Amino acid sequence: MNSRTTIAALVAASALALTACSSSSDSTTKSAPSPKVTTSKAAKPAGLTAKQAAAKLADATGVTTLGNPTDNTSACSNKAAGKEPNANDCSQLITTDTVSIYEYKSPAVAAHWVKGMKSTGDWRQVGRFALAWTARDQKLTDDSRRAELVKALEKATANES
């Protein structure tokens, strides 16, 4: 009987954890309204992509690559994960050993995520992008390199409206 109670408790805790991690908003998280997202090409912002930003940041900081660049867009985009799109989805996520580069549709959406994710680690907004140092190897990136990456991204996006 004791093991049944333990198993039931584990199942209930797992269900709660999965519900808490779902894409729907809860009462403790303030989020922008979620209007219906269209699939027209006009919805995607013009300009630099996160993948292009990773290459520009590497070049600007004198390295060939930021280390193992990987497209993990499905981790921050319901649409990329095959689910119902959300207005707060990222457009692209490139993770590297040095930094994660999140591209959003607008500076307002980027600000929403940076504000909400500050408690998980170092997140910094640059226009419609967010740079984050939350993974194990990324946490080893020193503050001067982080500042250098922010300045390089500001320069690379200076001509975007």
ZAMARGU-4260 file (C-alpha; in steps of 0.2 Angstrom, whole numbers, plus 5000, padded with zeros to 4 digits):
<rodrens>
0) 5000/5000/5000 | 5014/5012/5004 | 5022/5010/4987 | 5005/5013/4978 | 5004/5030/4988
5) 5022/5034/4983 | 5018/5030/4965 | 5002/5040/4965 | 5011/5055/4972 | 5025/5054/4959
10) 5012/5053/4945 | 5003/5068/4952 | 5019/5078/4954 | 5024/5074/4936 | 5007/5079/4930
15) 5008/5096/4939 | 5026/5099/4933 | 5021/5095/4915 | 5006/5107/4917 | 5017/5121/4924
20) 5029/5119/4909 | 5016/5120/4896 | 5015/5134/4884 | 4999/5141/4892 | 5000/5156/4903
25) 4997/5154/4922 | 4991/5168/4934 | 5009/5171/4940 | 5016/5175/4923 | 5011/5191/4915
30) 5012/5189/4896 | 5006/5199/4881 | 4989/5194/4874 | 4991/5180/4862 | 4983/5185/4845
35) 4981/5173/4831 | 4997/5172/4822 | 4996/5172/4803 | 5008/5162/4793 | 5011/5175/4780
40) 5029/5179/4776 | 5026/5197/4782 | 5025/5191/4800 | 5044/5187/4800 | 5054/5202/4804
45) 5067/5208/4790 | 5085/5209/4795 | 5097/5198/4804 | 5092/5181/4810 | 5099/5172/4825
50) 5110/5161/4814 | 5117/5176/4805 | 5120/5185/4822 | 5130/5170/4829 | 5141/5171/4814
55) 5143/5190/4815 | 5146/5189/4834 | 5160/5176/4831 | 5168/5187/4818 | 5167/5202/4828
60) 5175/5194/4843 | 5189/5186/4833 | 5184/5168/4833 | 5178/5156/4819 | 5163/5150/4829
65) 5155/5153/4846 | 5156/5134/4849 | 5144/5121/4842 | 5130/5132/4835 | 5114/5122/4836
70) 5097/5127/4830 | 5085/5124/4845 | 5071/5135/4839 | 5058/5121/4844 | 5063/5124/4862
75) 5056/5142/4861 | 5043/5141/4847 | 5026/5132/4848 | 5025/5133/4829 | 5043/5126/4827
80) 5038/5112/4839 | 5022/5108/4829 | 5010/5115/4841 | 4998/5130/4840 | 5008/5146/4837
85) 5009/5159/4850 | 5012/5178/4849 | 5027/5176/4861 | 5036/5162/4851 | 5054/5165/4846
90) 5058/5166/4828 | 5074/5157/4830 | 5085/5151/4844 | 5104/5147/4841 | 5113/5139/4856
95) 5132/5139/4857 | 5145/5135/4870 | 5147/5154/4873 | 5129/5161/4872 | 5111/5157/4867
100) 5104/5169/4854 | 5085/5171/4854 | 5077/5180/4839 | 5060/5187/4842 | 5047/5196/4831
105) 5049/5213/4840 | 5058/5221/4854 | 5043/5221/4865 | 5042/5202/4864 | 5061/5201/4868
110) 5059/5212/4883 | 5044/5201/4889 | 5056/5186/4889 | 5071/5194/4896 | 5061/5201/4910
115) 5053/5184/4914 | 5069/5174/4912 | 5081/5185/4922 | 5078/5173/4937 | 5086/5159/4928
120) 5102/5167/4924 | 5110/5181/4914 | 5098/5187/4900 | 5102/5204/4890 | 5091/5212/4877
125) 5097/5219/4861 | 5083/5226/4851 | 5072/5211/4846 | 5086/5199/4851 | 5090/5191/4868
130) 5107/5184/4873 | 5107/5172/4887 | 5120/5163/4897 | 5111/5150/4906 | 5119/5133/4901
135) 5134/5125/4909 | 5147/5130/4897 | 5139/5147/4894 | 5140/5151/4912 | 5159/5151/4910
140) 5159/5166/4898 | 5166/5180/4908 | 5157/5197/4910 | 5169/5206/4898 | 5166/5194/4884
145) 5147/5195/4888 | 5148/5214/4886 | 5158/5212/4870 | 5145/5201/4863 | 5131/5213/4867
150) 5141/5228/4859 | 5144/5217/4844 | 5126/5213/4842 | 5121/5231/4845 | 5132/5236/4831
155) 5126/5222/4819 | 5108/5227/4822 | 5110/5246/4822 | 5103/5248/4805 | 5087/5238/4809
160) 5071/5249/4811
</rodrens>
